[in-house]
Amino acid sequence: MEFKNRIELRGVVGRADINSYNGKQVCNFSVVTEKAVTRDGVSTVDPTWFNVTAWDRVQGIEDFCQIQKGSWVEVIGSLRLHKWITPDSEERSSLEVMARRVNVLPKEELQMSPQRDY
């Protein structure tokens, strides 16, 4: 049996920042996904935001400029946990998706509605 750390997302880009570190490009962007949930008999949509990091070696995109706010993307990657201590000695943590593959969906697919899990 082997260990596995894999996540697949399809959603809409919320923000995208392109930077360079030591001559390599990195794109940090957020992706929102939605899931239909029922609370007290009322159906509602529960959005979940993911922070994604894609280095210049990531598959699927030739140019990071394709990743823009409002674009639909599919991301395949792994989860990474960051832990730190604030100046007030509080422990904090956050999860980040390290992308291995990013597909920016064609413009004709941008108008599709989010797929909801029921």
Contacts in CASP RR format, 6 or more apart in sequence:
PFRMAT RR
TARGET T0000
AUTHOR 0000-0000-0000
METHOD contacts of the structure
MODEL  1
MEFKNRIELRGVVGRADINSYNGKQVCNFSVVTEKAVTRDGVSTVDPTWF
NVTAWDRVQGIEDFCQIQKGSWVEVIGSLRLHKWITPDSEERSSLEVMAR
RVNVLPKEELQMSPQRDY
5 78 0 8 1.000
5 79 0 8 1.000
6 76 0 8 1.000
6 77 0 8 1.000
6 78 0 8 1.000
7 75 0 8 1.000
7 76 0 8 1.000
7 77 0 8 1.000
7 78 0 8 1.000
7 79 0 8 1.000
7 97 0 8 1.000
8 74 0 8 1.000
8 75 0 8 1.000
8 76 0 8 1.000
8 77 0 8 1.000
9 31 0 8 1.000
9 33 0 8 1.000
9 50 0 8 1.000
9 52 0 8 1.000
9 73 0 8 1.000
9 74 0 8 1.000
9 75 0 8 1.000
9 97 0 8 1.000
10 33 0 8 1.000
10 72 0 8 1.000
10 73 0 8 1.000
10 74 0 8 1.000
10 75 0 8 1.000
10 115 0 8 1.000
11 31 0 8 1.000
11 32 0 8 1.000
11 33 0 8 1.000
11 72 0 8 1.000
11 73 0 8 1.000
11 74 0 8 1.000
11 114 0 8 1.000
12 31 0 8 1.000
12 32 0 8 1.000
12 70 0 8 1.000
12 71 0 8 1.000
12 72 0 8 1.000
12 73 0 8 1.000
12 114 0 8 1.000
13 29 0 8 1.000
13 30 0 8 1.000
13 31 0 8 1.000
13 67 0 8 1.000
13 68 0 8 1.000
13 69 0 8 1.000
13 70 0 8 1.000
13 71 0 8 1.000
13 72 0 8 1.000
13 73 0 8 1.000
14 29 0 8 1.000
14 30 0 8 1.000
14 31 0 8 1.000
14 32 0 8 1.000
14 69 0 8 1.000
14 70 0 8 1.000
15 29 0 8 1.000
15 30 0 8 1.000
15 69 0 8 1.000
16 27 0 8 1.000
16 28 0 8 1.000
16 29 0 8 1.000
16 30 0 8 1.000
16 64 0 8 1.000
16 67 0 8 1.000
16 68 0 8 1.000
16 69 0 8 1.000
17 27 0 8 1.000
17 28 0 8 1.000
17 29 0 8 1.000
18 25 0 8 1.000
18 26 0 8 1.000
18 27 0 8 1.000
18 64 0 8 1.000
18 65 0 8 1.000
19 25 0 8 1.000
19 26 0 8 1.000
19 27 0 8 1.000
19 28 0 8 1.000
20 26 0 8 1.000
24 55 0 8 1.000
24 56 0 8 1.000
24 57 0 8 1.000
25 55 0 8 1.000
25 56 0 8 1.000
25 64 0 8 1.000
26 53 0 8 1.000
26 54 0 8 1.000
26 55 0 8 1.000
26 56 0 8 1.000
27 53 0 8 1.000
27 54 0 8 1.000
27 64 0 8 1.000
27 67 0 8 1.000
28 51 0 8 1.000
28 52 0 8 1.000
28 53 0 8 1.000
28 54 0 8 1.000
29 51 0 8 1.000
29 52 0 8 1.000
29 54 0 8 1.000
29 67 0 8 1.000
30 49 0 8 1.000
30 50 0 8 1.000
30 51 0 8 1.000
30 52 0 8 1.000
31 49 0 8 1.000
31 50 0 8 1.000
31 52 0 8 1.000
31 73 0 8 1.000
31 75 0 8 1.000
31 97 0 8 1.000
32 47 0 8 1.000
32 48 0 8 1.000
32 49 0 8 1.000
32 50 0 8 1.000
33 47 0 8 1.000
33 48 0 8 1.000
33 50 0 8 1.000
33 114 0 8 1.000
34 45 0 8 1.000
34 46 0 8 1.000
34 47 0 8 1.000
34 48 0 8 1.000
34 114 0 8 1.000
34 116 0 8 1.000
35 45 0 8 1.000
35 46 0 8 1.000
35 48 0 8 1.000
35 116 0 8 1.000
35 117 0 8 1.000
36 43 0 8 1.000
36 44 0 8 1.000
36 45 0 8 1.000
36 46 0 8 1.000
36 116 0 8 1.000
36 117 0 8 1.000
36 118 0 8 1.000
37 43 0 8 1.000
37 44 0 8 1.000
37 45 0 8 1.000
37 46 0 8 1.000
38 44 0 8 1.000
45 116 0 8 1.000
50 75 0 8 1.000
50 95 0 8 1.000
50 97 0 8 1.000
51 94 0 8 1.000
51 95 0 8 1.000
51 96 0 8 1.000
51 97 0 8 1.000
52 75 0 8 1.000
52 96 0 8 1.000
52 97 0 8 1.000
52 99 0 8 1.000
52 102 0 8 1.000
53 96 0 8 1.000
53 97 0 8 1.000
53 98 0 8 1.000
53 99 0 8 1.000
54 61 0 8 1.000
54 64 0 8 1.000
54 67 0 8 1.000
54 75 0 8 1.000
54 99 0 8 1.000
54 102 0 8 1.000
55 99 0 8 1.000
56 64 0 8 1.000
58 99 0 8 1.000
58 100 0 8 1.000
58 101 0 8 1.000
58 102 0 8 1.000
59 100 0 8 1.000
59 101 0 8 1.000
59 102 0 8 1.000
60 101 0 8 1.000
60 102 0 8 1.000
60 103 0 8 1.000
61 67 0 8 1.000
61 102 0 8 1.000
61 103 0 8 1.000
61 104 0 8 1.000
66 104 0 8 1.000
67 73 0 8 1.000
67 102 0 8 1.000
67 104 0 8 1.000
70 110 0 8 1.000
71 104 0 8 1.000
71 105 0 8 1.000
71 110 0 8 1.000
72 104 0 8 1.000
72 105 0 8 1.000
72 109 0 8 1.000
72 110 0 8 1.000
72 112 0 8 1.000
73 102 0 8 1.000
73 103 0 8 1.000
73 104 0 8 1.000
73 105 0 8 1.000
74 101 0 8 1.000
74 102 0 8 1.000
74 103 0 8 1.000
74 105 0 8 1.000
75 97 0 8 1.000
75 99 0 8 1.000
75 101 0 8 1.000
75 102 0 8 1.000
75 103 0 8 1.000
76 99 0 8 1.000
76 100 0 8 1.000
76 101 0 8 1.000
76 102 0 8 1.000
77 97 0 8 1.000
77 98 0 8 1.000
77 99 0 8 1.000
77 100 0 8 1.000
77 101 0 8 1.000
78 97 0 8 1.000
78 98 0 8 1.000
78 100 0 8 1.000
79 95 0 8 1.000
79 96 0 8 1.000
79 97 0 8 1.000
79 98 0 8 1.000
80 95 0 8 1.000
80 96 0 8 1.000
80 97 0 8 1.000
80 98 0 8 1.000
81 93 0 8 1.000
81 94 0 8 1.000
81 95 0 8 1.000
82 93 0 8 1.000
82 94 0 8 1.000
82 95 0 8 1.000
82 96 0 8 1.000
83 91 0 8 1.000
83 92 0 8 1.000
83 93 0 8 1.000
84 91 0 8 1.000
84 92 0 8 1.000
84 93 0 8 1.000
85 91 0 8 1.000
85 92 0 8 1.000
86 92 0 8 1.000
END
